[in-house]
Amino acid sequence: MLIHNEPMSGYCSFRTGGLAQDFFTPNSIEDLSEFLKNNQKSILMLGLGSNLLVRDRGFDGVVIKLSNFKTLNLKNSIVEAGAGVTLAKIARFCEGEKLSGGEFLSAIPGSVGGALAMNAGAFGSEIWDFVHSVNTINSSGTLFHRMKKDYKIGYRQVIAKNDGEYFIGANLKFEQATKQNNIKELLEKRNQLQPIGLPSCGSVFKNPTNQHAAKLIEKSNLKGFCIGGACVSNKHANFIINQDDASATDIENLIFHIQQTVKSKFGIDLETEVKIV
Ligand SMILES: Cc1cc2nc3c(=O)[nH]c(=O)nc-3n(C[C@H](O)[C@H](O)[C@H](O)COP(=O)(O)OP(=O)(O)OC[C@H]3O[C@@H](n4cnc5c(N)ncnc54)[C@H](O)[C@@H]3O)c2cc1C
């Protein structure tokens, strides 16, 4: 389905952002491939929008949401998951299939596609630790099957040897469970540390080498500091909360203010984890 002038605030966990000129939700891989063959506009792939800030002036291209890519199977000990499957669903699926290792995914409010692009991680594990291979599509609509070795994986960073491809699914390998972590306990632990339930993008900044972004922000006395409706969380200083109808500009200005303050106090550059479009 193709629609126009769609407000991105409805699709991003920050609950703000401008209009997407075109917004396409393919029904199937064939549908997506056909669309891409005829598309000339710039593309923004959208998962659950939990790590995305779309500027107030919007996105002058086509946003593609793979929410209908919901395959979830276990085949020859490999979990096959479409890009639109939520990470929470994979964690529960693994639990049901008595596979261990995927419990951490329950703590990340994203989709498979977004998690692959970000190398999302929590509690000492990252999604690419479990990737066997991925299925991708390029901007001309051609499909590929890529192995893990086709990517350079880092902390919240994934560099593809073959540029210009998007993830449409992952094949993930987990161990047969001898012992599984308790998902409920992990979620309780996360809820104690993070302002869950308020509009945010999770951690705004990557942790610099041997440092914690949250500690640097806290030591800069920025907890609770606001610009417009955007505030640094009092619970976790690396979270920015859309507290009072913040614009994307408020959030971006706050990001910039935090970067400048931390730089002048500690001489450290904070790099954003959130993707700004
Ligand atoms: C409360 C909260 C807690 C969080 N905790 C964590 C955490 O513990 N660990 C962590 O790593 N992250 C965390 N995050 C951030 C976020 O959930 C992750 O980065 C997640 O992987 C983003 O997935 P998404 O589907 O929402 O992607 P989106 O936000 O929709 O997109 C993120 C990026 O991925 C790209 N992308 C999306 N889909 C595709 C695709 N199919 N192919 C290619 N590129 C694509 C987008 O273009 C964008 O650049 C948290 C966020 C929130 C709101």
The ligand as an ORCA input file, in Angstrom:
! r2SCAN-3c Opt
* xyz 0 1
  C      12.976      2.299     25.478
  C      14.032      1.877     24.485
  C      15.036      1.016     24.888
  C      16.028      0.627     23.977
  N      17.002     -0.243     24.385
  C      17.940     -0.654     23.522
  C      18.939     -1.591     23.923
  O      18.975     -2.072     25.038
  N      19.864     -1.959     22.989
  C      19.860     -1.473     21.718
  O      20.710     -1.863     20.907
  N      18.921     -0.584     21.325
  C      17.974     -0.173     22.181
  N      17.018      0.727     21.763
  C      17.078      1.290     20.405
  C      16.309      0.484     19.350
  O      15.269     -0.276     19.936
  C      17.238     -0.443     18.558
  O      18.238      0.275     17.880
  C      16.440     -1.272     17.523
  O      17.290     -2.245     16.962
  C      15.859     -0.414     16.408
  O      14.983     -1.243     15.669
  P      13.772     -0.638     14.844
  O      13.096     -1.751     14.158
  O      12.920      0.194     15.739
  O      14.558      0.269     13.812
  P      14.228      1.747     13.340
  O      14.342      2.682     14.502
  O      12.970      1.771     12.576
  O      15.462      2.015     12.363
  C      16.784      2.111     12.892
  C      17.773      2.181     11.714
  O      17.736      0.934     11.025
  C      17.402      1.132      9.644
  N      16.588      0.013      9.226
  C      15.379     -0.362      9.712
  N      14.933     -1.441      9.078
  C      15.857     -1.765      8.156
  C      15.959     -2.791      7.167
  N      14.995     -3.695      6.991
  N      17.066     -2.827      6.378
  C      18.038     -1.905      6.524
  N      17.997     -0.905      7.427
  C      16.922     -0.840      8.238
  C      16.652      2.465      9.621
  O      16.703      3.061      8.342
  C      17.414      3.232     10.679
  O      18.627      3.751     10.153
  C      16.014      1.128     22.658
  C      14.974      1.993     22.260
  C      13.986      2.367     23.150
  C      12.882      3.273     22.692
*
